[in-house]
Amino acid sequence: MDNPRQFQQYFGNSGFLTAAPGRVNLIGEHTDYNEGFVLPGAINRNIFVALSPATDPYLYLRAFEYPESYRFSLDDMHPVKGWPTYLLGMIYLLMPDKRLANGLQVAIAGDVPVGAGMSSSAALCSAFGLALNQTYGLGLSGMEIALAAQKTEQLFAGLQCGIMDPFASLHGKAGHLMKLDCRSLEFDYIPFHFPELCIILVNTMVSHSLASSEYNLRRQQCEAGVELLQKYDSSIRSLRDVSRKLLAEHREEMEAVVYSRCCFVIEENQRLLDGCICLKNNDPDAFGRLMYASHEGLSKDYAVSCPESDFLVHAIKGLAGVKGARQMGGGFGGCIITLVEKNAAQSFIQEIQQKYECKYGKSPDCYTMIISDGARVLKSVI
C-alpha cells in the first residue's frame, strides 16, 4: 500500500495516502480507563489508508487483505459488523454534519497483525482520521483525532477502552516511549536507547476479541470498587486516587473479585512509575523484573491471561539473554512482549518457537519491533 499504484489500480484518481502505526506498551496495562499512566511506543508496522473523491454520493471501502468491498450511503453512518464500523464511526465523530461532504473512495492495507494486541483497530482509526483531516481541512490536533478514535471504539465497536492506543499511534516518536497521564492527557517522551536490547513480540496465535463481555466487565468491576470507596473519600474519581492502604482497609466490604481487580490496577500504576525511573537510570534488569510482576498480576489478579500466555512467559523467563516478559494488550491471547539482548535474539526465537510447538503443536510468530514515529501523511496519490 506504500506504493500509490496499488491504490490507482482500483480507483484511478488522485488523493491522500496516510500511515498510522500499531503500538507496543512496555508496562501499564488496563490502567488507561482507570485514569492512570501508560507507557506505549509506536512501532514499525503500519496501517495505510488512501482516499480519493467519488463521482457519486457513496462511501466505497476496500481492504486489500480481504476480497470483500463495501458501499455505504452518506446518510447511513451507524455501527456495522466488521472493520468498516471503525471508518463509519470516525466519519460520524469528525465530520461537522455527521456525514461526508461528497462521495469518497477508501483503500486500506497494512502489516499490523489483527488480534495480536498491537492495536490494529486504533491504527486504522488514526490513519483514516488523519486522512479525513487532511482531505477536508478540519484543522484537528493529534489528540482530537485520538479522542475521536477512542469514542469510535466505544460507540461503534462496543469496547469501553481508554485513550492509550490511538494516542500512541498518533504521537509516536522514534527512539522514545510516551508516559501518558490518562487523566490530564499530558505526556512526556521517555528515551528508550538501549542499543544492546531489542523488543520481540511472541504471538500466542490465540486471537482475542477486545470487545468481548470480559473486557468490559473488568471496567465495571473497577468502577464498583471506586463507587464503594467514594463513600469514605468523596474526592476519589477513579482508582488513580486510591492508595493501597485505603483499599486494604475496606477489603472485607468488597466482593473478592472486585478487590483483586482494584489491587492490580493500583499496583500496575506504581509499577509503571517505578519503570520510568528504571529506564532513566539505564537499568533494564530492574525494568524487566517489573514486567514479570505485571504479568503475574494480569494472570492472577486481573484474570485476563490464558494458558498459552502463561506458558510462554514461564518458558521465556528461563531463556538466556531475556530481561523481562509479559502479556501485552487487553488480554485473552495476543502477544507476549519481551526485552531480549540482541546477541541472544536469534537463539531466543528458535528456542521459544520450539518449546511452544512441543506444547501446543504450532509455531508462534515472532516480531522484532523498532520504536518508531507516529501517524503521518505520506504523499498525495497522483
N, C-alpha and C positions, 0 to 999 in steps of 0.2 A: 504493500500500500504506500510505501515511501516513494514508489515510482508513480508519478502522476498519470502515466499512460494506462495504468490499471483502472483508474477512475474513468478516463476518457473512453476506454473500451466499452463501458456500459452507458455513459451519459453524454459524452462527446462535447460538453460545454466547459466554460471556464468557471472557476470557483475558488474556494479556500481549502487548504489542507492543514489540519492541526494534528498534534500528537499530545497524549497525556499518559504518563507512566503509571504502572502499578506501584505498590509500596511494600516495604517491609516495616515491621515495628519491632525494634530491638527489645523493648520491655515496656510494660504498661498496657495490659490487656483488660478490656471491659471497664476501664476507668473513664473513658471519654463521656459516656452517657451518665456518669455519676459526677460530672463536673471536676474531674481530676486532671492528671497530667498524662501525656503520651509522648513517645519518643520515636516517631517514624522517620523514614528516609525514602525518597523516591528512588526507583530502580531503573535499570537499563532495559526494560521491557515496556512496550507502549501499545496503546490503542490509537489507531489512526482514523480520523474522520474527514471525509471530503464532502463539501457542499457545492451545489450548483443550482441555479434557478430552474424551475419547471415552467412549461408553457401552459399548463392547466392548473386549476386550484386544488391540487392534491399534494400530499406528502408521500414521497416514494422512498422506501428504505430497502437497502440491500447490504447484507453482511457476507463478505466473500467466503467466510468459513462454512456457511450454510447454503443449501440450494434454494431455500425459500426467499421470496421477495414480498414486500408488503406495500399496500397503498391505503392511506387514511385521508378522510375528508378533513379540511382545515377547521371545520366546526366540530370535530369529533375527538378532542383531546381528553380522553378518560383512560383509566388503567386497563391494560390488556394483559393476557398471558404472554410470557416470554420476554426477550430482551427489548423489543420495541417499546415496552412500557416506560423504560428509562428516558427515551428520547421524547415521548409524548409528555412525560412529567416535566422535563426541562423546558419544553415549549410553553406549557401551561404556567409555569412559575416565572419564567424570564420575560416572555413577550408581553408588552403593556396591555394588549386587549385579549390576552389568553389565546391567541392564535397567530399564525404566520401572516405576514402582510402579502405574501404571494406563494405560489407553489414552490416546492423545494425537493431536490433530489439529494439523497444522502447515501454514501457508500462507506462501509466500515471494514477494517481489517486490523490485525494486530498479533502480538505474540505474548500477551499476558494470559497465562493459563486460567481457564474458568474453573471455579470450585476449588482452587488450591490455596485460598486465603491471601492472595496478592491484590485483592480489591479490583477485579476486572470491571465490575459494575460502576465503581466510583471513577475509574479511569475513563470509561465510556461517557459518563455524565460530564466529566470535566472537559474532555476533548470536544464534545458536542456543544457544551455551554460556551466554551471559548470560541468555537466556530460561529455560533449564533451572535455572540458579542461582536466579533469581527465583521460578520456579514451585514448586520443591521445597525452597527454603530451604537450599541447600547450603552457604552461607557461604564461597564461594570468592573469592579475590582475583582481580584482573585478570590478574596474572602466572600464576596457576594455570590460569585458563581459556586463556591464551595457550599455555602448555606443552602442555595437552591438545590444542589445535588443531594444534600442531606435530606431536605424535605421531599425530594423525589423518591428517595429510598423509603421514606416513611409513608407517604401518601399514595404512591403508585406501585410500590413493591411490597408494602406491608411489613417492613423491617424498621423497628424503632431504634435506629442506630444513632451513633454520635457523629461528630464532625470530623474525626481524625482522617478517614480515608480520602475524601475529596480534598481536604486541606493539604494533605501530604502530596497528592498528585499535582496540585496547582502551585504549591510553594516550594517544591523541592530545590535543593542546591547541591551540586556535585561536591562530594567530599564532606558533607555535613548532614547530621541528623537535626531534627527540629523538636525542641522541647516546647510543646504546646500546652498552654493553660486553657483547658476546655471550658472554663467559666468565663474568663475575660477575653479569650481568643488572642491574647498576647503570646508571642513566641520568641524564642532565642535559637539561633543556629549554634549547634554544638559540634565542634570539629570532630571528625571521625577519620583520623590519619594514623592508621596502623598498617604500614606497608608490608609488614610480615604476616598479616592476617587476611583472611577472606571470609566472606559471608556465603555459606552454602545452604540452600533450601533442599530438604529431602521430602518429597511428596509421598504421603501415606497412600495415595491413589484411592483414598476414600473421599468421595465427593460429598460435600456438606451443603445444606440449604440454610443460609443465614436468616431467611425469612420464616423459618420453622417456629412452631409454638415454643420450643425450648429456649430459643434465644430471647424472645420477647418475655418469656416467663422470668428469666433472670432479672430483667429490668423491673418487673413488677415486684419481685422479691426484695430487691434493693429498696424500692420505694416504700414497701411495707415496713422495713426496718427504720427508714427515715421518719415515717409517719409516727411510729411509736416513740422514737427518741425526741421528736419535736415537743412532746408533752412535758419534757424535762428541760428543754432548752429551745425556746421559740426562735432563736437566731439560726438554727440549723436549716439549711436549704437542701443539702444533699449529703451523701457520705463523705464528701470533701471536708465537711465541717465536723465530722465525728472522730473523736480520739479513740484509740484502742482501749483506754481506761473507761471511758463512758460506755462504750459498747459492752465491755465485760461486766460493768455494774448492773446492766439491765438484761443480762443474758437469759435469766430464768423467765423473763416476761415474753420472750420471743420464741416462735417455733424454731426448732433446731436448724432446719434448713435455711431459714432467713438469717439466723445468726452466722452460719457458715458463709453465706454469700456476702454479707456485710464485712465479715472478718477478712475475706480475701481481698475485697476492693481496698479497704483501708491499708492493709499490708502491702498490696501491689503498688499503691500510690507512693508509699515510703520507699519501696524498692527502686522505683524509678528515680526519685530524688537522690537516693544514695548512688544509683548507677551513673547519673550525670557527674557526680563528684569523682567516681572511679575513672570515667573517661577523661575528665580534665586533668586527673593525676596520672594519666598514662598507665592505668592499672587494669588491663583486660582480664587478668586472672580473677580479681575481685568481682568484676562485672559479670564474668562467666558464672560465678557462684550464685549471683543474684538471678541469672537466667534459669538455672536449675531450680532454685527456690520458687520462681514464678511458675514453672511447670508443675511443681508439686502442688501448689495452691490451685492451679487451674484444674488439675486432676481430682484432688481430694475435696477441697472446699467449694469450688465453683462448679465442679462436675460437668465440665464441657470438653473433656478429653474423650478418647476412645481407646480400645485395647491396642490398636495399631500405633497410635501416637505414643502411648506409654511404653510400648515395646521399643520403639525407635529411640526415645530419649534415654532409656536404660542402656540400650546397646551402644549408643553413641558415647555415653559417659565413659565407657571402658576403652575407647579407641585413643591411640596416640595423637597428640597434637591438637586435641579439642579443648577449647576454653570453656564453652558453655553451650547449652541447647535447651529449647523449649518449644512447645506448641505455639504457633502464631495464628492470629486471626480469631474469628468468632468461636471456632471450635468444631467438635464433632467430625474431625478429619482435617483435610488440607495439609499444610506443610509444617515441618519442624525447621526452625531457623537455628543455625549453628555458627559459631565462631571457630574457625579452624586455622591453624598455622599453614601458610601457603605451601611450605615444603612437604606437608603431610596430606595435602588436599587430594591428590590422585589416589593414594592408598586408602584414604578415608572413604572416598566414593566407592571404590571397589569393595572394600570390606563391608560397608553398610548395605550395599546392594545385595551382596552375597548372604549376609545374615537375614535380611528381610525376605529374600526369596526362599531361603530354607524354612522360614517360619510361615510365610503366607502364600508361597507359590507364585509370586510375581515380583519383578524387579522395580524398585521405586525410581521415578525420575529424579534427577538431582540437577539443581540450577545454581551456578555460581553468579552471584549478584554484585553489581557495582553501584554504589550510591551516586545518583545522577541528578540532572536538572529536572525541573517540573514541566508542566504543560507549556506548550509554545505553538505559535503559528509558524509552520514550516515554510510555506510559499503559496503563491497563487497558482492554481492549476490552470494552465493555458493549453 
